[in-house]
Amino acid sequence: MKHLKIRIPLESESEKIFHYVNHVAGETKFLTFGKGEYPLDSNAIKNSIRNLSTSKNSIMLIAELNNKIIGLASIKGSDKIRMDHVGDLSITILKDYWGQGIGKKMIDFLLEWARNNEFLYKVNLKVRHDNLKAIKIYKDFGFTKEGILLDDFKINNTYYNHILMGTNV
């Protein structure tokens, strides 16, 4: 991945991000939304990029290869004073790029950013219980299982559990 760039997106890229998210949603059953179900339009994504860029405890990243978005990741912290020390991590990678270490590079970048952030003390995530590859990667980064949300996820009337994982930074 010689030309891979991991960086903060620009507001002007909101349309590209919108198309990326709707594409990646159709590639996996592990996301909480499917193709065409993403609740934000490109204007809402633009506002999200703007808000995250001024947030004290949140960041959004894209992974880009040859001007194509191939990954999106974020840590979103709470605005509530009692919860602003905790950020929620999320990540997606285009299926064609799975297994190439891009997700690991993005998580490493996010956790390093979190370690250097004066507000964040902990990073949490939710992962579907049968997403074993992701669970292993998260464990390799120091995340531990903290709980289970039973029947938290539904696709075609089949229910799945979410595992709650966290790590102190």
Order of alpha helices (4+ residues) and beta strands (2+ residues): beta-alpha-alpha-beta-beta-beta-alpha-beta-alpha-beta-beta
